[in-house]
Amino acid sequence: MFKPLLLAAALVAAPMAAHAQAAAPEAEPPMFKAVKIVLIGDSTTAVIGGWGPSFCGQHVTSFVACINLARGGRSSGNYRTEGSWRLAMKEIGSGGFADTYVLIQFGHNDQPGKPGRSTDLATEYPANLKRYVEEVRAAGGKPVLVTPLTRRQFEGGKLIDDLGPWAEATRKVAAETRTPLVDLHGKSYAAVQAMGAAQATRFAQMPPPPEVLAAAKTGTTISAQPTVPAAPGATPAPAQQNNAAVEPMGQAKLSFDYTHLGRDGADYFAKIVTDELAVAVPSLRRYLVP
């Protein structure tokens, strides 16, 4: 008598068990671990005048603490000597995150003509970058080198590649130290050359004066800074931007120039940084918003 009852119970329980198995929730995916991204560099990365604000504000997920410590007028040399690097190291070594990535971009203020900032291209500049890389790693961070953003000055329809040697030096340090590289210079140079001088003026903080835009349409840019005639009544010849004059220590001025970025420029080049970073550091892809 009991056997038929047991058999009936088994027949009823079998489909119920199968249904329970089918309805069992899938295992939850592993939780994202929060990471930190620290930006180190000059005004072309900084909060005003650089691509950094758009990168931190638009291209990282809520699992990322993005901290912009870039400062105007800093080179690979004086960023350390005036104390900014000491503050950055405290941020890098503070802990509390699964990983801390440090993006390092210098070059503009390492060029000659900027007393107190310039570094020697052959010796000081690469040595400074290597030291940053080593100290980031020693603090438990993960360094990423970024080649300097191109300026947007043209002559005869060709973009002037005045930062090319500093970009190449950065690439060499990345290769020698096996550090991920975001080649912002290469990508930005190609993009600006393709669009031409006139279109590239929209990336500045302020619109160009009419005569500056007119010159850009000819394929040769001229300075937007006031010029002083060589003699009374003389008309000065249009000159290229004096980069040392428009790239001072401190926060970038809200004006038109061929170096600093307004909102459109920041958005445009932050997208390039994001795309290149996803390739250079695959482990960061899920934390980035294209």
BALOBA-1460 file (C-alpha; in Angstrom, 3 decimals):
// residues 290
<rec num="1" residu="m" x="0.000" y="0.000" z="0.000"/>
<rec num="2" residu="f" x="2.802" y="2.364" z="0.842"/>
<rec num="3" residu="k" x="4.652" y="1.765" z="-2.445"/>
<rec num="4" residu="p" x="1.901" y="3.211" z="-4.653"/>
<rec num="5" residu="l" x="1.697" y="6.237" z="-2.379"/>
<rec num="6" residu="l" x="5.450" y="6.792" z="-2.515"/>
<rec num="7" residu="l" x="5.408" y="6.435" z="-6.296"/>
<rec num="8" residu="a" x="2.575" y="8.971" z="-6.592"/>
<rec num="9" residu="a" x="4.420" y="11.416" z="-4.339"/>
<rec num="10" residu="a" x="7.569" y="11.021" z="-6.419"/>
<rec num="11" residu="l" x="5.665" y="11.689" z="-9.625"/>
<rec num="12" residu="v" x="4.203" y="14.900" z="-8.155"/>
<rec num="13" residu="a" x="7.528" y="16.067" z="-6.702"/>
<rec num="14" residu="a" x="9.530" y="15.488" z="-9.895"/>
<rec num="15" residu="p" x="7.966" y="18.277" z="-12.015"/>
<rec num="16" residu="m" x="7.999" y="20.590" z="-9.011"/>
<rec num="17" residu="a" x="11.730" y="20.040" z="-8.558"/>
<rec num="18" residu="a" x="12.314" y="20.582" z="-12.257"/>
<rec num="19" residu="h" x="10.341" y="23.820" z="-12.103"/>
<rec num="20" residu="a" x="12.326" y="24.964" z="-9.076"/>
<rec num="21" residu="q" x="15.574" y="24.324" z="-10.930"/>
<rec num="22" residu="a" x="14.350" y="26.206" z="-13.998"/>
<rec num="23" residu="a" x="13.175" y="29.135" z="-11.892"/>
<rec num="24" residu="a" x="16.368" y="29.366" z="-9.818"/>
<rec num="25" residu="p" x="17.900" y="32.857" z="-10.249"/>
<rec num="26" residu="e" x="21.122" y="33.124" z="-12.165"/>
<rec num="27" residu="a" x="24.261" y="33.770" z="-10.181"/>
<rec num="28" residu="e" x="24.848" y="37.498" z="-9.795"/>
<rec num="29" residu="p" x="27.784" y="38.882" z="-11.782"/>
<rec num="30" residu="p" x="30.836" y="39.909" z="-9.755"/>
<rec num="31" residu="m" x="30.552" y="43.394" z="-8.312"/>
<rec num="32" residu="f" x="32.579" y="46.169" z="-9.891"/>
<rec num="33" residu="k" x="35.350" y="47.299" z="-7.607"/>
<rec num="34" residu="a" x="35.837" y="51.026" z="-7.341"/>
<rec num="35" residu="v" x="39.007" y="52.448" z="-8.873"/>
<rec num="36" residu="k" x="40.664" y="55.847" z="-8.824"/>
<rec num="37" residu="i" x="42.057" y="57.782" z="-11.782"/>
<rec num="38" residu="v" x="44.403" y="60.670" z="-11.022"/>
<rec num="39" residu="l" x="45.314" y="63.185" z="-13.728"/>
<rec num="40" residu="i" x="48.770" y="64.783" z="-13.573"/>
<rec num="41" residu="g" x="49.959" y="67.459" z="-15.992"/>
<rec num="42" residu="d" x="49.722" y="71.038" z="-17.218"/>
<rec num="43" residu="s" x="46.937" y="73.418" z="-18.294"/>
<rec num="44" residu="t" x="45.994" y="71.277" z="-21.312"/>
<rec num="45" residu="t" x="44.799" y="68.657" z="-18.809"/>
<rec num="46" residu="a" x="43.724" y="70.993" z="-15.989"/>
<rec num="47" residu="v" x="40.235" y="71.977" z="-14.837"/>
<rec num="48" residu="i" x="40.211" y="75.223" z="-16.837"/>
<rec num="49" residu="g" x="41.810" y="75.024" z="-20.266"/>
<rec num="50" residu="g" x="42.259" y="71.276" z="-20.574"/>
<rec num="51" residu="w" x="40.526" y="68.016" z="-21.519"/>
<rec num="52" residu="g" x="40.482" y="66.724" z="-17.932"/>
<rec num="53" residu="p" x="37.071" y="68.090" z="-16.849"/>
<rec num="54" residu="s" x="35.267" y="66.462" z="-19.765"/>
<rec num="55" residu="f" x="37.097" y="63.198" z="-19.176"/>
<rec num="56" residu="c" x="36.203" y="63.063" z="-15.479"/>
<rec num="57" residu="g" x="32.703" y="64.404" z="-16.010"/>
<rec num="58" residu="q" x="31.569" y="62.410" z="-19.038"/>
<rec num="59" residu="h" x="33.783" y="59.405" z="-19.656"/>
<rec num="60" residu="v" x="34.028" y="57.462" z="-16.390"/>
<rec num="61" residu="t" x="31.376" y="55.431" z="-14.591"/>
<rec num="62" residu="s" x="30.170" y="55.925" z="-11.031"/>
<rec num="63" residu="f" x="32.657" y="53.254" z="-9.950"/>
<rec num="64" residu="v" x="35.530" y="55.676" z="-10.623"/>
<rec num="65" residu="a" x="36.861" y="58.481" z="-8.452"/>
<rec num="66" residu="c" x="38.424" y="60.792" z="-11.042"/>
<rec num="67" residu="i" x="40.698" y="63.444" z="-9.536"/>
<rec num="68" residu="n" x="42.272" y="66.182" z="-11.656"/>
<rec num="69" residu="l" x="45.532" y="67.398" z="-10.131"/>
<rec num="70" residu="a" x="46.922" y="68.955" z="-13.322"/>
<rec num="71" residu="r" x="47.993" y="72.584" z="-12.901"/>
<rec num="72" residu="g" x="48.589" y="75.385" z="-15.375"/>
<rec num="73" residu="g" x="52.158" y="76.288" z="-16.257"/>
<rec num="74" residu="r" x="53.679" y="73.093" z="-14.892"/>
<rec num="75" residu="s" x="56.367" y="71.059" z="-16.594"/>
<rec num="76" residu="s" x="57.784" y="67.677" z="-15.709"/>
<rec num="77" residu="g" x="60.279" y="69.621" z="-13.600"/>
<rec num="78" residu="n" x="58.428" y="72.295" z="-11.672"/>
<rec num="79" residu="y" x="55.347" y="70.161" z="-11.039"/>
<rec num="80" residu="r" x="57.587" y="68.413" z="-8.541"/>
<rec num="81" residu="t" x="59.693" y="71.300" z="-7.265"/>
<rec num="82" residu="e" x="56.757" y="73.577" z="-6.414"/>
<rec num="83" residu="g" x="54.993" y="70.878" z="-4.410"/>
<rec num="84" residu="s" x="52.201" y="69.557" z="-6.627"/>
<rec num="85" residu="w" x="53.734" y="66.100" z="-6.869"/>
<rec num="86" residu="r" x="53.874" y="65.776" z="-3.087"/>
<rec num="87" residu="l" x="50.115" y="66.342" z="-2.941"/>
<rec num="88" residu="a" x="49.586" y="63.877" z="-5.790"/>
<rec num="89" residu="m" x="51.585" y="61.179" z="-4.009"/>
<rec num="90" residu="k" x="49.348" y="61.477" z="-0.966"/>
<rec num="91" residu="e" x="46.331" y="60.931" z="-3.206"/>
<rec num="92" residu="i" x="47.952" y="57.991" z="-4.998"/>
<rec num="93" residu="g" x="48.936" y="56.263" z="-1.780"/>
<rec num="94" residu="s" x="45.736" y="56.933" z="0.164"/>
<rec num="95" residu="g" x="44.279" y="53.487" z="-0.490"/>
<rec num="96" residu="g" x="40.632" y="52.459" z="-0.372"/>
<rec num="97" residu="f" x="40.391" y="51.521" z="-4.067"/>
<rec num="98" residu="a" x="41.000" y="48.321" z="-5.974"/>
<rec num="99" residu="d" x="43.441" y="50.147" z="-8.272"/>
<rec num="100" residu="t" x="44.735" y="53.671" z="-8.737"/>
<rec num="101" residu="y" x="45.681" y="54.704" z="-12.270"/>
<rec num="102" residu="v" x="47.776" y="57.831" z="-12.791"/>
<rec num="103" residu="l" x="47.702" y="59.565" z="-16.190"/>
<rec num="104" residu="i" x="50.806" y="61.733" z="-16.674"/>
<rec num="105" residu="q" x="50.993" y="64.359" z="-19.455"/>
<rec num="106" residu="f" x="53.751" y="66.968" z="-19.759"/>
<rec num="107" residu="g" x="55.639" y="68.662" z="-22.585"/>
<rec num="108" residu="h" x="54.170" y="72.126" z="-23.241"/>
<rec num="109" residu="n" x="56.045" y="73.843" z="-20.444"/>
<rec num="110" residu="d" x="59.143" y="71.705" z="-20.779"/>
<rec num="111" residu="q" x="59.949" y="73.525" z="-24.023"/>
<rec num="112" residu="p" x="62.594" y="76.267" z="-24.174"/>
<rec num="113" residu="g" x="61.678" y="79.882" z="-23.451"/>
<rec num="114" residu="k" x="59.919" y="79.328" z="-20.136"/>
<rec num="115" residu="p" x="62.353" y="80.160" z="-17.318"/>
<rec num="116" residu="g" x="61.810" y="78.111" z="-14.199"/>
<rec num="117" residu="r" x="59.842" y="75.546" z="-16.148"/>
<rec num="118" residu="s" x="61.857" y="74.394" z="-19.157"/>
<rec num="119" residu="t" x="63.698" y="71.078" z="-19.016"/>
<rec num="120" residu="d" x="66.344" y="69.602" z="-21.279"/>
<rec num="121" residu="l" x="64.697" y="67.363" z="-23.868"/>
<rec num="122" residu="a" x="67.565" y="64.889" z="-24.084"/>
<rec num="123" residu="t" x="68.236" y="64.421" z="-20.368"/>
<rec num="124" residu="e" x="65.904" y="66.042" z="-17.822"/>
<rec num="125" residu="y" x="62.560" y="65.444" z="-19.506"/>
<rec num="126" residu="p" x="62.863" y="61.657" z="-19.940"/>
<rec num="127" residu="a" x="64.510" y="61.309" z="-16.537"/>
<rec num="128" residu="n" x="61.619" y="63.180" z="-14.924"/>
<rec num="129" residu="l" x="59.027" y="60.974" z="-16.617"/>
<rec num="130" residu="k" x="60.856" y="57.816" z="-15.552"/>
<rec num="131" residu="r" x="60.981" y="59.038" z="-11.979"/>
<rec num="132" residu="y" x="57.224" y="59.700" z="-11.971"/>
<rec num="133" residu="v" x="56.597" y="56.197" z="-13.306"/>
<rec num="134" residu="e" x="58.847" y="54.599" z="-10.697"/>
<rec num="135" residu="e" x="57.333" y="56.532" z="-7.792"/>
<rec num="136" residu="v" x="53.754" y="55.803" z="-8.861"/>
<rec num="137" residu="r" x="54.535" y="52.092" z="-8.931"/>
<rec num="138" residu="a" x="56.344" y="52.248" z="-5.591"/>
<rec num="139" residu="a" x="53.219" y="53.852" z="-4.085"/>
<rec num="140" residu="g" x="51.047" y="51.024" z="-5.402"/>
<rec num="141" residu="g" x="49.617" y="52.940" z="-8.363"/>
<rec num="142" residu="k" x="49.559" y="52.135" z="-12.062"/>
<rec num="143" residu="p" x="51.139" y="54.818" z="-14.287"/>
<rec num="144" residu="v" x="49.943" y="55.683" z="-17.795"/>
<rec num="145" residu="l" x="52.005" y="58.091" z="-19.894"/>
<rec num="146" residu="v" x="50.168" y="60.542" z="-22.174"/>
<rec num="147" residu="t" x="51.899" y="62.359" z="-25.033"/>
<rec num="148" residu="p" x="51.263" y="66.141" z="-25.080"/>
<rec num="149" residu="l" x="48.154" y="67.500" z="-26.768"/>
<rec num="150" residu="t" x="48.989" y="69.224" z="-30.065"/>
<rec num="151" residu="r" x="48.766" y="72.969" z="-30.420"/>
<rec num="152" residu="r" x="46.625" y="74.233" z="-33.289"/>
<rec num="153" residu="q" x="48.914" y="76.593" z="-35.215"/>
<rec num="154" residu="f" x="49.183" y="76.260" z="-39.002"/>
<rec num="155" residu="e" x="51.488" y="77.520" z="-41.707"/>
<rec num="156" residu="g" x="50.626" y="77.096" z="-45.356"/>
<rec num="157" residu="g" x="47.891" y="74.615" z="-44.542"/>
<rec num="158" residu="k" x="50.157" y="72.370" z="-42.459"/>
<rec num="159" residu="l" x="49.858" y="71.979" z="-38.715"/>
<rec num="160" residu="i" x="53.064" y="73.038" z="-36.940"/>
<rec num="161" residu="d" x="54.383" y="70.033" z="-35.025"/>
<rec num="162" residu="d" x="56.363" y="71.906" z="-32.372"/>
<rec num="163" residu="l" x="55.615" y="69.303" z="-29.683"/>
<rec num="164" residu="g" x="56.627" y="66.333" z="-31.811"/>
<rec num="165" residu="p" x="60.047" y="65.805" z="-30.125"/>
<rec num="166" residu="w" x="58.481" y="65.787" z="-26.645"/>
<rec num="167" residu="a" x="55.847" y="63.335" z="-27.786"/>
<rec num="168" residu="e" x="58.517" y="61.042" z="-29.186"/>
<rec num="169" residu="a" x="60.525" y="61.246" z="-25.964"/>
<rec num="170" residu="t" x="57.400" y="60.246" z="-24.028"/>
<rec num="171" residu="r" x="56.856" y="57.270" z="-26.313"/>
<rec num="172" residu="k" x="60.431" y="56.121" z="-25.724"/>
<rec num="173" residu="v" x="60.098" y="56.340" z="-21.957"/>
<rec num="174" residu="a" x="56.865" y="54.335" z="-22.139"/>
<rec num="175" residu="a" x="58.592" y="51.638" z="-24.154"/>
<rec num="176" residu="e" x="61.663" y="51.541" z="-21.903"/>
<rec num="177" residu="t" x="59.632" y="51.357" z="-18.692"/>
<rec num="178" residu="r" x="56.889" y="49.144" z="-20.118"/>
<rec num="179" residu="t" x="54.286" y="51.721" z="-19.224"/>
<rec num="180" residu="p" x="50.914" y="51.951" z="-21.026"/>
<rec num="181" residu="l" x="50.833" y="54.881" z="-23.453"/>
<rec num="182" residu="v" x="47.990" y="57.122" z="-24.584"/>
<rec num="183" residu="d" x="49.330" y="58.779" z="-27.738"/>
<rec num="184" residu="l" x="47.208" y="61.903" z="-27.469"/>
<rec num="185" residu="h" x="49.704" y="63.884" z="-29.524"/>
<rec num="186" residu="g" x="49.601" y="61.535" z="-32.479"/>
<rec num="187" residu="k" x="45.807" y="61.302" z="-32.489"/>
<rec num="188" residu="s" x="45.177" y="64.991" z="-31.880"/>
<rec num="189" residu="y" x="47.728" y="66.060" z="-34.488"/>
<rec num="190" residu="a" x="46.115" y="63.873" z="-37.142"/>
<rec num="191" residu="a" x="42.615" y="65.070" z="-36.240"/>
<rec num="192" residu="v" x="43.471" y="68.783" z="-36.235"/>
<rec num="193" residu="q" x="45.451" y="68.514" z="-39.464"/>
<rec num="194" residu="a" x="42.505" y="66.807" z="-41.139"/>
<rec num="195" residu="m" x="39.979" y="69.483" z="-40.113"/>
<rec num="196" residu="g" x="42.196" y="72.450" z="-40.965"/>
<rec num="197" residu="a" x="43.063" y="75.721" z="-39.288"/>
<rec num="198" residu="a" x="39.660" y="77.423" z="-39.518"/>
<rec num="199" residu="q" x="37.647" y="74.566" z="-38.027"/>
<rec num="200" residu="a" x="40.221" y="74.049" z="-35.285"/>
<rec num="201" residu="t" x="39.646" y="77.582" z="-33.954"/>
<rec num="202" residu="r" x="36.370" y="76.366" z="-32.395"/>
<rec num="203" residu="f" x="38.340" y="74.422" z="-29.789"/>
<rec num="204" residu="a" x="39.668" y="77.535" z="-28.023"/>
<rec num="205" residu="q" x="38.197" y="78.999" z="-24.853"/>
<rec num="206" residu="m" x="36.850" y="82.049" z="-26.663"/>
<rec num="207" residu="p" x="35.888" y="82.705" z="-30.325"/>
<rec num="208" residu="p" x="38.689" y="84.034" z="-32.544"/>
<rec num="209" residu="p" x="38.794" y="87.725" z="-33.493"/>
<rec num="210" residu="p" x="37.596" y="88.293" z="-37.095"/>
<rec num="211" residu="e" x="41.094" y="88.881" z="-38.461"/>
<rec num="212" residu="v" x="42.372" y="85.716" z="-36.773"/>
<rec num="213" residu="l" x="39.585" y="83.615" z="-38.283"/>
<rec num="214" residu="a" x="40.165" y="85.208" z="-41.691"/>
<rec num="215" residu="a" x="43.845" y="84.278" z="-41.538"/>
<rec num="216" residu="a" x="43.001" y="80.722" z="-40.459"/>
<rec num="217" residu="k" x="40.823" y="80.330" z="-43.536"/>
<rec num="218" residu="t" x="43.936" y="80.920" z="-45.657"/>
<rec num="219" residu="g" x="45.703" y="78.051" z="-43.908"/>
<rec num="220" residu="t" x="48.122" y="80.154" z="-41.844"/>
<rec num="221" residu="t" x="47.289" y="81.149" z="-38.267"/>
<rec num="222" residu="i" x="48.282" y="84.452" z="-36.697"/>
<rec num="223" residu="s" x="48.547" y="85.592" z="-33.114"/>
<rec num="224" residu="a" x="45.444" y="86.923" z="-31.426"/>
<rec num="225" residu="q" x="47.611" y="88.920" z="-29.007"/>
<rec num="226" residu="p" x="48.040" y="92.675" z="-29.507"/>
<rec num="227" residu="t" x="51.183" y="93.611" z="-31.442"/>
<rec num="228" residu="v" x="53.216" y="96.765" z="-31.135"/>
<rec num="229" residu="p" x="54.313" y="98.475" z="-34.395"/>
<rec num="230" residu="a" x="58.068" y="98.578" z="-34.877"/>
<rec num="231" residu="a" x="57.870" y="102.278" z="-35.794"/>
<rec num="232" residu="p" x="55.187" y="104.980" z="-35.610"/>
<rec num="233" residu="g" x="52.595" y="104.343" z="-38.278"/>
<rec num="234" residu="a" x="54.120" y="101.030" z="-39.333"/>
<rec num="235" residu="t" x="51.889" y="97.987" z="-39.771"/>
<rec num="236" residu="p" x="53.342" y="94.924" z="-38.022"/>
<rec num="237" residu="a" x="53.497" y="91.716" z="-39.994"/>
<rec num="238" residu="p" x="51.157" y="89.005" z="-38.668"/>
<rec num="239" residu="a" x="53.058" y="86.712" z="-36.344"/>
<rec num="240" residu="q" x="52.522" y="83.280" z="-34.928"/>
<rec num="241" residu="q" x="51.332" y="82.966" z="-31.342"/>
<rec num="242" residu="n" x="54.014" y="83.473" z="-28.698"/>
<rec num="243" residu="n" x="53.404" y="80.290" z="-26.744"/>
<rec num="244" residu="a" x="55.486" y="81.322" z="-23.755"/>
<rec num="245" residu="a" x="53.345" y="84.450" z="-23.390"/>
<rec num="246" residu="v" x="49.951" y="82.729" z="-23.581"/>
<rec num="247" residu="e" x="50.937" y="79.735" z="-21.429"/>
<rec num="248" residu="p" x="51.776" y="81.412" z="-18.114"/>
<rec num="249" residu="m" x="52.162" y="79.863" z="-14.696"/>
<rec num="250" residu="g" x="48.784" y="79.317" z="-13.102"/>
<rec num="251" residu="q" x="45.275" y="79.015" z="-14.449"/>
<rec num="252" residu="a" x="44.767" y="79.576" z="-18.169"/>
<rec num="253" residu="k" x="43.233" y="82.929" z="-19.067"/>
<rec num="254" residu="l" x="39.813" y="82.957" z="-20.713"/>
<rec num="255" residu="s" x="40.902" y="84.139" z="-24.143"/>
<rec num="256" residu="f" x="41.514" y="82.860" z="-27.643"/>
<rec num="257" residu="d" x="44.741" y="80.989" z="-28.271"/>
<rec num="258" residu="y" x="45.928" y="77.846" z="-30.038"/>
<rec num="259" residu="t" x="46.824" y="75.896" z="-26.898"/>
<rec num="260" residu="h" x="44.028" y="75.878" z="-24.344"/>
<rec num="261" residu="l" x="40.610" y="74.300" z="-24.681"/>
<rec num="262" residu="g" x="37.064" y="75.525" z="-24.243"/>
<rec num="263" residu="r" x="34.087" y="73.201" z="-23.822"/>
<rec num="264" residu="d" x="34.088" y="71.919" z="-27.423"/>
<rec num="265" residu="g" x="37.805" y="71.274" z="-27.366"/>
<rec num="266" residu="a" x="37.713" y="69.564" z="-23.990"/>
<rec num="267" residu="d" x="34.884" y="67.285" z="-25.122"/>
<rec num="268" residu="y" x="36.587" y="66.446" z="-28.402"/>
<rec num="269" residu="f" x="39.987" y="65.533" z="-26.992"/>
<rec num="270" residu="a" x="38.632" y="63.831" z="-23.859"/>
<rec num="271" residu="k" x="36.894" y="61.391" z="-26.204"/>
<rec num="272" residu="i" x="40.234" y="60.645" z="-27.860"/>
<rec num="273" residu="v" x="41.880" y="60.063" z="-24.469"/>
<rec num="274" residu="t" x="39.054" y="57.740" z="-23.450"/>
<rec num="275" residu="d" x="39.216" y="55.664" z="-26.623"/>
<rec num="276" residu="e" x="43.008" y="55.361" z="-26.465"/>
<rec num="277" residu="l" x="42.990" y="54.561" z="-22.749"/>
<rec num="278" residu="a" x="40.561" y="51.690" z="-23.303"/>
<rec num="279" residu="v" x="43.068" y="50.189" z="-25.744"/>
<rec num="280" residu="a" x="46.194" y="50.925" z="-23.703"/>
<rec num="281" residu="v" x="44.723" y="49.628" z="-20.429"/>
<rec num="282" residu="p" x="42.120" y="46.919" z="-21.187"/>
<rec num="283" residu="s" x="41.358" y="46.425" z="-17.483"/>
<rec num="284" residu="l" x="39.903" y="49.962" z="-17.439"/>
<rec num="285" residu="r" x="37.440" y="49.454" z="-20.309"/>
<rec num="286" residu="r" x="34.468" y="48.582" z="-18.147"/>
<rec num="287" residu="y" x="35.023" y="51.776" z="-16.135"/>
<rec num="288" residu="l" x="35.027" y="54.058" z="-19.193"/>
<rec num="289" residu="v" x="32.120" y="55.625" z="-21.070"/>
<rec num="290" residu="p" x="32.977" y="55.981" z="-24.807"/>
